[in-house]
């Protein structure tokens, strides 16, 4: 019985491994990829308690959740954050409960806004945002 050479080559490549098959255009897979840490782990309050409108509480007492985080005290960081979160208010003279340092600005936002979850995901994805806590206005 005659087996075509192309068939044998394909079988050999499959039996070796995809990364060891000669002539493949794909780069070898990284054997130990870095595990991705979800950015929402920076958010320290439970987002599952909020409804689709970013509100929490009983039906007769729904309210948005205020949150706070620190950013570097520079205009480019402030502009980037404002472009993501239109609800954010910045306070350069208060550390907030989160404890911003002298070279940081306290940012306070609210979940009651369109796309609130995406907003939080984008804020948490910023390298300089280390944590996002619930804020309690006093």
PyMOL commands that set and color helices and strands:
alter all, ss='L'
color gray80, all
select helices_A, chain A and resi 5-16+18-20+39-42+47-49+59-61+75-84+116-125
alter helices_A, ss='H'
color red, helices_A
select strands_A, chain A and resi 55-56+63-64+66-72+89-91+104-110+133-134
alter strands_A, ss='S'
color yellow, strands_A
deselect
rebuild
show_as cartoon
